[in-house]
Amino acid sequence: MTALRVVIADDEPLARLRLRRLLSAMPGLEVVAECASGIEVMQLLPDCPCDLLFLDIQMPGADGFQALEHVVARPRAVVFVTAYAEHAVRAFDVQAVDYLLKPIAAGRLQQAVERAQRALVADAPVPASAPVPRRLALPIGRRMQMVELDELDCALAQANYVELKVGERSFVLRDTISGFHARLDPQRFLRIHRSAVVRIDAIREVEPLASGRYRVNLHSGLRLVSGRSYRDALRGALGLAAEPAAYVDA
């Protein structure tokens, strides 16, 4: 079998070096070029046939999505490699075969390569949905704070931001509440108001109000009030009767 021609696109030299080193240990691959920006990707690919592109997102000149949109000769398979979990849905919308978060583990990279190889053998993208994240990478100054979603109590809309409540800590994420909710597991996170999303297991009890809404009490002590238009979704998620007589322990 002919080796897959691989191109690495990342603006960080050390990131390119590490990815090349990891890929060199895998049979059936040949790294044929490296790019340090989205513009270089667009300039390179017409003259450098590419089977598999490892593509960073945030790069100078043009980001990974812009490069992919405007490239003349699209690679046969694309794996996004980034430090930001929030772009996963968009990545799979453009038919990426996988989405890797930095720092990349060798085993996880091997899975991505095998996935790409299967896609290329079938000459079609491997059916996939965006992975449900287990944690969030939140920018805190120049650092990334990793927050486990199992510890997230709720998310509250604050103008153009979302405030994340994690126990006694609060984090601010530049996003809309709808956009943030779309990235979460719908089996675990519930929108109870146009301005609030809660983790279902964080709910301690709910109290019906005369207005047809519910007061939602969390284990953390935080108390929220649901919106009337989200009443049926809340009842369904918690298994509440149509007209509950009292609160329900979660």
GUBA-371597 format. One record per residue (C-alpha): residue number from 1; z, x, y. Coordinates in steps of 0.2 Angstrom, whole numbers, plus 5000, padded with zeros to 4 digits. Example, Ala and Ser with C-alpha at 12.3 -4.5 7.8 and 13.67 -1.06 7.14 Angstrom:
<sites>
nr = 1 Z = 5039 X = 5062 Y = 4978
nr = 2 Z = 5036 X = 5068 Y = 4995
</sites>
This chain:
<sites>
nr = 1 Z = 5000 X = 5000 Y = 5000
nr = 2 Z = 4995 X = 5007 Y = 5017
nr = 3 Z = 5010 X = 5011 Y = 5028
nr = 4 Z = 5014 X = 4998 Y = 5042
nr = 5 Z = 5010 X = 5005 Y = 5059
nr = 6 Z = 5026 X = 5003 Y = 5070
nr = 7 Z = 5028 X = 5004 Y = 5089
nr = 8 Z = 5045 X = 5006 Y = 5097
nr = 9 Z = 5047 X = 4999 Y = 5115
nr = 10 Z = 5063 X = 5002 Y = 5123
nr = 11 Z = 5067 X = 5010 Y = 5140
nr = 12 Z = 5082 X = 5020 Y = 5133
nr = 13 Z = 5077 X = 5036 Y = 5126
nr = 14 Z = 5092 X = 5037 Y = 5115
nr = 15 Z = 5089 X = 5019 Y = 5108
nr = 16 Z = 5071 X = 5024 Y = 5104
nr = 17 Z = 5077 X = 5040 Y = 5095
nr = 18 Z = 5090 X = 5031 Y = 5085
nr = 19 Z = 5078 X = 5017 Y = 5080
nr = 20 Z = 5065 X = 5030 Y = 5075
nr = 21 Z = 5077 X = 5040 Y = 5064
nr = 22 Z = 5083 X = 5024 Y = 5055
nr = 23 Z = 5065 X = 5019 Y = 5052
nr = 24 Z = 5060 X = 5036 Y = 5046
nr = 25 Z = 5072 X = 5034 Y = 5031
nr = 26 Z = 5062 X = 5018 Y = 5026
nr = 27 Z = 5047 X = 5019 Y = 5015
nr = 28 Z = 5031 X = 5011 Y = 5020
nr = 29 Z = 5032 X = 5013 Y = 5038
nr = 30 Z = 5024 X = 5025 Y = 5051
nr = 31 Z = 5030 X = 5025 Y = 5069
nr = 32 Z = 5014 X = 5028 Y = 5078
nr = 33 Z = 5019 X = 5026 Y = 5096
nr = 34 Z = 5034 X = 5023 Y = 5108
nr = 35 Z = 5034 X = 5014 Y = 5125
nr = 36 Z = 5047 X = 5015 Y = 5139
nr = 37 Z = 5042 X = 4999 Y = 5148
nr = 38 Z = 5034 X = 4982 Y = 5146
nr = 39 Z = 5019 X = 4989 Y = 5156
nr = 40 Z = 5017 X = 5003 Y = 5144
nr = 41 Z = 5016 X = 4991 Y = 5130
nr = 42 Z = 5002 X = 4981 Y = 5138
nr = 43 Z = 4993 X = 4997 Y = 5141
nr = 44 Z = 4995 X = 5005 Y = 5124
nr = 45 Z = 4992 X = 4991 Y = 5112
nr = 46 Z = 4973 X = 4989 Y = 5115
nr = 47 Z = 4970 X = 5007 Y = 5109
nr = 48 Z = 4984 X = 5008 Y = 5096
nr = 49 Z = 4983 X = 4995 Y = 5083
nr = 50 Z = 5001 X = 4989 Y = 5079
nr = 51 Z = 5007 X = 4980 Y = 5063
nr = 52 Z = 5025 X = 4979 Y = 5068
nr = 53 Z = 5032 X = 4980 Y = 5086
nr = 54 Z = 5051 X = 4983 Y = 5089
nr = 55 Z = 5053 X = 4976 Y = 5107
nr = 56 Z = 5067 X = 4977 Y = 5119
nr = 57 Z = 5069 X = 4963 Y = 5132
nr = 58 Z = 5076 X = 4970 Y = 5148
nr = 59 Z = 5064 X = 4984 Y = 5153
nr = 60 Z = 5058 X = 4990 Y = 5170
nr = 61 Z = 5041 X = 4984 Y = 5177
nr = 62 Z = 5039 X = 4970 Y = 5164
nr = 63 Z = 5052 X = 4963 Y = 5152
nr = 64 Z = 5048 X = 4961 Y = 5133
nr = 65 Z = 5043 X = 4943 Y = 5135
nr = 66 Z = 5031 X = 4947 Y = 5149
nr = 67 Z = 5023 X = 4961 Y = 5140
nr = 68 Z = 5020 X = 4950 Y = 5124
nr = 69 Z = 5013 X = 4936 Y = 5135
nr = 70 Z = 5000 X = 4948 Y = 5143
nr = 71 Z = 4996 X = 4960 Y = 5130
nr = 72 Z = 4978 X = 4961 Y = 5125
nr = 73 Z = 4980 X = 4965 Y = 5107
nr = 74 Z = 4995 X = 4956 Y = 5100
nr = 75 Z = 5005 X = 4965 Y = 5086
nr = 76 Z = 5004 X = 4957 Y = 5069
nr = 77 Z = 5024 X = 4955 Y = 5069
nr = 78 Z = 5037 X = 4957 Y = 5082
nr = 79 Z = 5056 X = 4960 Y = 5080
nr = 80 Z = 5066 X = 4959 Y = 5096
nr = 81 Z = 5079 X = 4972 Y = 5099
nr = 82 Z = 5091 X = 4969 Y = 5113
nr = 83 Z = 5110 X = 4969 Y = 5118
nr = 84 Z = 5109 X = 4951 Y = 5124
nr = 85 Z = 5111 X = 4937 Y = 5112
nr = 86 Z = 5106 X = 4923 Y = 5124
nr = 87 Z = 5087 X = 4926 Y = 5122
nr = 88 Z = 5086 X = 4922 Y = 5103
nr = 89 Z = 5080 X = 4905 Y = 5105
nr = 90 Z = 5066 X = 4910 Y = 5116
nr = 91 Z = 5062 X = 4925 Y = 5105
nr = 92 Z = 5059 X = 4913 Y = 5090
nr = 93 Z = 5049 X = 4902 Y = 5101
nr = 94 Z = 5036 X = 4916 Y = 5103
nr = 95 Z = 5036 X = 4918 Y = 5084
nr = 96 Z = 5046 X = 4934 Y = 5082
nr = 97 Z = 5050 X = 4937 Y = 5064
nr = 98 Z = 5068 X = 4943 Y = 5068
nr = 99 Z = 5080 X = 4946 Y = 5082
nr = 100 Z = 5092 X = 4961 Y = 5082
nr = 101 Z = 5107 X = 4965 Y = 5093
nr = 102 Z = 5112 X = 4982 Y = 5098
nr = 103 Z = 5120 X = 4993 Y = 5091
nr = 104 Z = 5109 X = 4990 Y = 5076
nr = 105 Z = 5116 X = 4993 Y = 5059
nr = 106 Z = 5105 X = 5001 Y = 5046
nr = 107 Z = 5107 X = 4987 Y = 5034
nr = 108 Z = 5102 X = 4974 Y = 5046
nr = 109 Z = 5087 X = 4984 Y = 5052
nr = 110 Z = 5082 X = 4985 Y = 5033
nr = 111 Z = 5083 X = 4966 Y = 5032
nr = 112 Z = 5072 X = 4964 Y = 5048
nr = 113 Z = 5059 X = 4976 Y = 5041
nr = 114 Z = 5058 X = 4967 Y = 5024
nr = 115 Z = 5056 X = 4951 Y = 5033
nr = 116 Z = 5042 X = 4958 Y = 5043
nr = 117 Z = 5034 X = 4965 Y = 5027
nr = 118 Z = 5034 X = 4948 Y = 5019
nr = 119 Z = 5027 X = 4940 Y = 5034
nr = 120 Z = 5012 X = 4952 Y = 5035
nr = 121 Z = 5009 X = 4950 Y = 5016
nr = 122 Z = 5008 X = 4932 Y = 5018
nr = 123 Z = 4998 X = 4935 Y = 5034
nr = 124 Z = 5008 X = 4922 Y = 5043
nr = 125 Z = 5025 X = 4921 Y = 5051
nr = 126 Z = 5040 X = 4919 Y = 5040
nr = 127 Z = 5047 X = 4901 Y = 5044
nr = 128 Z = 5063 X = 4904 Y = 5053
nr = 129 Z = 5075 X = 4895 Y = 5065
nr = 130 Z = 5085 X = 4905 Y = 5078
nr = 131 Z = 5100 X = 4912 Y = 5071
nr = 132 Z = 5116 X = 4904 Y = 5075
nr = 133 Z = 5127 X = 4917 Y = 5084
nr = 134 Z = 5144 X = 4921 Y = 5078
nr = 135 Z = 5149 X = 4930 Y = 5095
nr = 136 Z = 5144 X = 4931 Y = 5113
nr = 137 Z = 5140 X = 4947 Y = 5123
nr = 138 Z = 5146 X = 4944 Y = 5140
nr = 139 Z = 5143 X = 4956 Y = 5154
nr = 140 Z = 5159 X = 4962 Y = 5163
nr = 141 Z = 5154 X = 4974 Y = 5176
nr = 142 Z = 5144 X = 4988 Y = 5167
nr = 143 Z = 5152 X = 4983 Y = 5150
nr = 144 Z = 5148 X = 4970 Y = 5137
nr = 145 Z = 5163 X = 4960 Y = 5132
nr = 146 Z = 5161 X = 4953 Y = 5114
nr = 147 Z = 5169 X = 4936 Y = 5112
nr = 148 Z = 5170 X = 4927 Y = 5095
nr = 149 Z = 5164 X = 4909 Y = 5095
nr = 150 Z = 5178 X = 4905 Y = 5083
nr = 151 Z = 5190 X = 4909 Y = 5098
nr = 152 Z = 5180 X = 4899 Y = 5111
nr = 153 Z = 5189 X = 4883 Y = 5115
nr = 154 Z = 5177 X = 4875 Y = 5128
nr = 155 Z = 5163 X = 4878 Y = 5141
nr = 156 Z = 5164 X = 4870 Y = 5158
nr = 157 Z = 5150 X = 4869 Y = 5170
nr = 158 Z = 5153 X = 4877 Y = 5187
nr = 159 Z = 5138 X = 4875 Y = 5199
nr = 160 Z = 5125 X = 4888 Y = 5192
nr = 161 Z = 5138 X = 4895 Y = 5180
nr = 162 Z = 5147 X = 4891 Y = 5164
nr = 163 Z = 5166 X = 4895 Y = 5163
nr = 164 Z = 5171 X = 4899 Y = 5145
nr = 165 Z = 5189 X = 4896 Y = 5140
nr = 166 Z = 5195 X = 4908 Y = 5126
nr = 167 Z = 5213 X = 4905 Y = 5124
nr = 168 Z = 5222 X = 4910 Y = 5140
nr = 169 Z = 5206 X = 4920 Y = 5146
nr = 170 Z = 5191 X = 4914 Y = 5156
nr = 171 Z = 5174 X = 4921 Y = 5157
nr = 172 Z = 5160 X = 4917 Y = 5168
nr = 173 Z = 5142 X = 4916 Y = 5161
nr = 174 Z = 5127 X = 4913 Y = 5172
nr = 175 Z = 5118 X = 4899 Y = 5163
nr = 176 Z = 5118 X = 4880 Y = 5163
nr = 177 Z = 5129 X = 4870 Y = 5152
nr = 178 Z = 5113 X = 4862 Y = 5143
nr = 179 Z = 5106 X = 4880 Y = 5140
nr = 180 Z = 5122 X = 4886 Y = 5134
nr = 181 Z = 5125 X = 4871 Y = 5122
nr = 182 Z = 5107 X = 4873 Y = 5115
nr = 183 Z = 5112 X = 4890 Y = 5108
nr = 184 Z = 5127 X = 4884 Y = 5099
nr = 185 Z = 5129 X = 4877 Y = 5081
nr = 186 Z = 5129 X = 4858 Y = 5084
nr = 187 Z = 5140 X = 4856 Y = 5068
nr = 188 Z = 5154 X = 4866 Y = 5077
nr = 189 Z = 5152 X = 4862 Y = 5096
nr = 190 Z = 5151 X = 4845 Y = 5104
nr = 191 Z = 5146 X = 4840 Y = 5121
nr = 192 Z = 5159 X = 4827 Y = 5127
nr = 193 Z = 5154 X = 4827 Y = 5146
nr = 194 Z = 5139 X = 4832 Y = 5156
nr = 195 Z = 5150 X = 4846 Y = 5162
nr = 196 Z = 5159 X = 4850 Y = 5146
nr = 197 Z = 5156 X = 4857 Y = 5128
nr = 198 Z = 5171 X = 4859 Y = 5116
nr = 199 Z = 5173 X = 4868 Y = 5099
nr = 200 Z = 5177 X = 4853 Y = 5087
nr = 201 Z = 5190 X = 4863 Y = 5078
nr = 202 Z = 5199 X = 4867 Y = 5095
nr = 203 Z = 5203 X = 4848 Y = 5097
nr = 204 Z = 5221 X = 4844 Y = 5093
nr = 205 Z = 5220 X = 4825 Y = 5097
nr = 206 Z = 5210 X = 4812 Y = 5107
nr = 207 Z = 5217 X = 4797 Y = 5116
nr = 208 Z = 5206 X = 4782 Y = 5120
nr = 209 Z = 5207 X = 4777 Y = 5138
nr = 210 Z = 5204 X = 4759 Y = 5146
nr = 211 Z = 5188 X = 4765 Y = 5154
nr = 212 Z = 5180 X = 4767 Y = 5137
nr = 213 Z = 5182 X = 4786 Y = 5138
nr = 214 Z = 5193 X = 4798 Y = 5129
nr = 215 Z = 5206 X = 4811 Y = 5134
nr = 216 Z = 5203 X = 4826 Y = 5123
nr = 217 Z = 5218 X = 4837 Y = 5120
nr = 218 Z = 5215 X = 4855 Y = 5114
nr = 219 Z = 5226 X = 4866 Y = 5104
nr = 220 Z = 5226 X = 4878 Y = 5119
nr = 221 Z = 5235 X = 4864 Y = 5129
nr = 222 Z = 5219 X = 4861 Y = 5140
nr = 223 Z = 5215 X = 4842 Y = 5143
nr = 224 Z = 5198 X = 4835 Y = 5146
nr = 225 Z = 5191 X = 4818 Y = 5148
nr = 226 Z = 5175 X = 4813 Y = 5140
nr = 227 Z = 5160 X = 4805 Y = 5148
nr = 228 Z = 5155 X = 4787 Y = 5143
nr = 229 Z = 5138 X = 4792 Y = 5138
nr = 230 Z = 5145 X = 4804 Y = 5126
nr = 231 Z = 5157 X = 4792 Y = 5118
nr = 232 Z = 5146 X = 4788 Y = 5102
nr = 233 Z = 5143 X = 4807 Y = 5099
nr = 234 Z = 5162 X = 4810 Y = 5100
nr = 235 Z = 5166 X = 4796 Y = 5089
nr = 236 Z = 5153 X = 4802 Y = 5076
nr = 237 Z = 5159 X = 4820 Y = 5076
nr = 238 Z = 5177 X = 4815 Y = 5074
nr = 239 Z = 5175 X = 4801 Y = 5062
nr = 240 Z = 5183 X = 4788 Y = 5074
nr = 241 Z = 5181 X = 4770 Y = 5072
nr = 242 Z = 5172 X = 4760 Y = 5084
nr = 243 Z = 5187 X = 4753 Y = 5093
nr = 244 Z = 5201 X = 4766 Y = 5089
nr = 245 Z = 5219 X = 4759 Y = 5091
nr = 246 Z = 5227 X = 4776 Y = 5093
nr = 247 Z = 5223 X = 4795 Y = 5095
nr = 248 Z = 5216 X = 4804 Y = 5080
nr = 249 Z = 5223 X = 4821 Y = 5074
nr = 250 Z = 5209 X = 4834 Y = 5072
</sites>
